[in-house]
Amino acid sequence: MTAEFPTAVHALVYLAHTARITPSGELAENICTNPARVRKILAKLAHAGLVQVFEGRASGYHCQENGRDITLCQVAQALGEVPVGVSWRPGDVDKNCLVSSGMADAMDGVYEALNEVCFGKLAEITIGQISDTLLLPPPAATT
């Protein structure tokens, strides 16, 4: 996974906790990153329907109505992330050696199995559960 994943989770916890339209600058300050990075990541979450984008004078982001129920698996999928991935594959399929010619495919099978387990675990964890581990009181009711 890349750093986009914890950034997105942090943003969603903050949005679900505040339960209001929040500008990217405020999110960036809380996450300790820059607003452009936040906007890039939240655009992916908006495309997946996990957040709403508001433009104009009161621009910002708002978590979907049931934001606490968003799973970490949904977040990872919205970002196009996989828990275990590599950019280099060992061996060479054209080598006359069973180890060298088969190692990349064997490792791909290992990564696939690990990702299946990881996505299963991520599907069990919600934004609300992350929020609860921080001992955050529920947002104040709006009238």
C-alpha positions in Angstrom: 0.0 0.0 0.0 1.0 3.6 -0.5 0.7 6.5 1.9 -2.6 7.4 0.3 -4.3 4.7 2.3 -3.6 6.0 5.8 -4.2 9.6 4.5 -7.6 8.6 3.2 -8.5 6.7 6.4 -7.4 9.7 8.5 -9.5 12.1 6.4 -12.6 9.8 6.6 -12.3 9.5 10.4 -12.1 13.2 10.7 -15.0 13.8 8.3 -17.2 11.2 10.0 -16.3 12.7 13.4 -17.0 16.4 12.5 -20.1 15.5 10.4 -19.9 18.8 8.5 -18.5 20.1 5.2 -14.8 20.4 5.8 -12.3 22.3 3.6 -9.2 20.6 2.3 -7.0 23.0 4.1 -8.5 22.0 7.5 -8.2 18.3 6.6 -4.6 18.8 5.5 -3.7 20.6 8.7 -5.1 17.7 10.8 -3.5 15.0 8.6 -0.2 17.0 8.6 0.1 17.1 4.8 -0.7 19.6 2.1 -4.2 20.5 0.7 -3.3 19.4 -2.9 -2.5 15.9 -1.7 -5.8 15.8 0.3 -7.8 16.9 -2.8 -6.1 14.3 -5.0 -6.9 11.5 -2.6 -10.4 12.7 -1.8 -11.2 12.9 -5.5 -10.7 9.2 -5.6 -13.0 8.7 -2.6 -15.6 11.0 -4.1 -15.5 9.0 -7.4 -16.2 5.9 -5.4 -19.1 7.6 -3.6 -17.5 7.6 -0.2 -17.4 11.4 0.2 -19.3 14.3 -1.3 -17.6 17.3 -2.8 -19.0 20.7 -2.3 -17.8 23.6 -4.5 -18.1 27.3 -4.3 -18.0 29.6 -1.3 -18.5 26.8 1.2 -16.3 24.3 -0.6 -15.1 21.2 1.1 -15.8 17.5 1.7 -18.5 15.7 3.6 -18.5 12.0 4.5 -21.4 10.0 3.1 -24.4 9.6 5.4 -23.3 6.3 6.9 -19.6 7.3 6.9 -18.8 5.3 10.1 -19.8 2.1 8.2 -17.3 2.6 5.4 -14.9 -0.4 5.5 -11.1 -0.1 5.0 -11.6 -2.5 2.1 -13.8 0.1 0.4 -11.2 2.7 1.0 -8.4 0.5 -0.5 -10.5 -0.3 -3.5 -11.5 3.3 -4.1 -7.8 4.2 -4.1 -6.8 1.2 -6.3 -4.6 -0.1 -3.6 -3.5 -3.6 -2.9 -2.1 -4.5 0.5 0.8 -6.6 -1.0 2.2 -5.7 -4.3 5.6 -5.6 -5.9 7.0 -3.7 -8.9 9.7 -6.3 -9.7 9.4 -10.0 -10.5 12.2 -12.4 -10.0 13.5 -14.8 -12.6 13.0 -15.0 -16.3 10.3 -17.1 -18.0 12.7 -17.7 -20.9 15.5 -19.3 -18.9 16.1 -23.0 -19.1 15.7 -23.4 -15.3 12.5 -24.4 -13.5 13.3 -22.1 -10.6 14.1 -19.0 -12.7 11.3 -19.6 -15.2 8.6 -20.3 -12.5 9.5 -18.1 -9.6 7.6 -14.9 -10.7 4.3 -16.9 -11.1 4.9 -18.7 -7.8 5.3 -15.4 -6.0 2.3 -13.9 -7.7 0.3 -16.7 -6.2 1.7 -15.9 -2.8 0.8 -12.2 -3.2 -2.7 -13.1 -4.4 -3.3 -15.3 -1.4 -2.0 -12.6 1.0 -4.2 -10.0 -0.6 -7.2 -12.1 -0.3 -6.6 -12.5 3.4 -5.8 -8.8 3.8 -8.9 -7.6 1.9 -11.0 -9.9 4.0 -9.6 -8.4 7.2 -9.9 -4.8 5.8 -13.6 -5.6 5.1 -14.1 -6.3 8.8 -12.8 -2.9 10.0 -14.9 0.3 9.7 -14.1 4.0 9.9 -16.4 4.0 13.0 -14.2 1.3 14.7 -11.1 3.3 13.9 -12.8 6.4 15.4 -13.8 4.5 18.5 -10.2 3.4 19.1 -9.4 7.1 19.4 -12.1 7.5 22.0 -13.7 10.3 20.1 -17.1 11.4 21.4 -19.9 11.4 18.8 -20.3 14.6 16.9 -22.7 17.1 18.3 -26.2 16.9 16.9 -27.1 19.7 14.5 -30.4 21.5 14.8 
